[in-house]
Amino acid sequence: MGTLETKVFTEEQEALVVKSWAVMKKNSAELGLKLFLKIFEIAPSAQKLFPFLKDSKVPLEQNTKLKSHAMSVFLMTCESAAQLRKAGKVTVRESSLKKLGASHFKNGVVDEHFE
């Protein structure tokens, strides 16, 4: 395994990242959906991992369940990034993390899917 290289942001870079996250959070529904649409463009088979998409005849861009899921994932990512920067770790309630892991496992998600 290679060694991890630590990179330190300048104060200006950190301020830009914080400002960017704040702007993106305001538009989390649209950006979250764009993220998932890009994932499905790159890996169309990923749609099979989402039970609410399997038999849906609704176009992805209009699927309310996908929109809700995408916004939730995007906001969780924003919050996790903010926590990581502020506290050096991400604090997730153990019950939430177990529920999230169990749901992903049940739906057939494996480590390679996150690549």
N, C-alpha and C positions, 0 to 999 in steps of 0.2 A: 504494500500500500504506500502511496505517496504521502508526503507530509502536507499538512494544512498550513497555508500561509495566511497570517493575520493581516488584514488591511484596515487601516484606520482612516475614517472620514475626517476631512477638515470640518471646522464649524460651519463653513459656508455650504459644503456638500450635505452635511447632516440637515441643515435648515431647509435646503432644497427638497430633500427626501421627505421630511415632515410636512412641508407645504404641499408637495405632490400628493401624498396620502390623504391629506385633508380635502383636496380638490376631488380626488378620485372617489372618496367615500360619499360625497354629495351625489355622485352619479353611479353609485354601486350597482343599481339594477341593470342599467344599460351595459356597463363595463363587464359585469359578471356574465351576462348573456353572451357578449362578444367573446369572452374567454372560452366558454363552453362551445360556442359555434366553431371557434378555431380548433379546439381539441377534436371535435367531430370531423372537421375538414382534414386534419392530419391523420386521425385514426377513426374512420367511420365505424369500425366494429365496437368502439367504446360506447356507442349508443345502447348496445345490448346489456350493458352493465346497469342501466337505469330502468327499473321495473316500470316506471310511469311513462317511459317512451316506447316500450316494446310493441304495444298494439295501438299506439296513438296515430290517428290520421291527421292530426293538427300539425301544420308546419312548425319546425323547431322554433322559429322566430316568434311564433304566436302561442307556444305551449306555456300555459300559466304555471304549471308545476315546475317546468324547467326554469322559468324566469325566477320563481321563488327560491328554488334550490341554488341557482347561480348567484343570486344576490346574497343569500345566506353564506355561501362559501367565500364570496368576495369580501364580505364584511368581517368574517372570522379571520381571513388572511390579513386584512388591514389591522385588526385588533391584535393579532398575534405578532405582527411586525412591530407595532408600537410597543407592546409589552417587552419584546425581545430587546429592543433598543433602550428602553427606559430601565428595565430591571435585569437585563442580561439573561432572562429566561421567560418562557411562556407559561402562564398559569392557566391551566384548564382544570375545571372540576373533574375529579377522577371518574365520577359517574358519567359525565358528558363524554369524556374520552373513551370510556369502555363502550358506551352506546354507539358512538361513531365508528369505532373499530369493528364492533359486532355487525353493524349494518353493512359496512363495506365488505367484510368477510362473507356474510350471507349472500351478497350480490355477486360474489366471485372476483372481487378486486384483489389483485396481487401486486407486489412491489414493482414489477416491471411496468404496470399501467401508469405509474407516476412519472416514469421517464418521458 
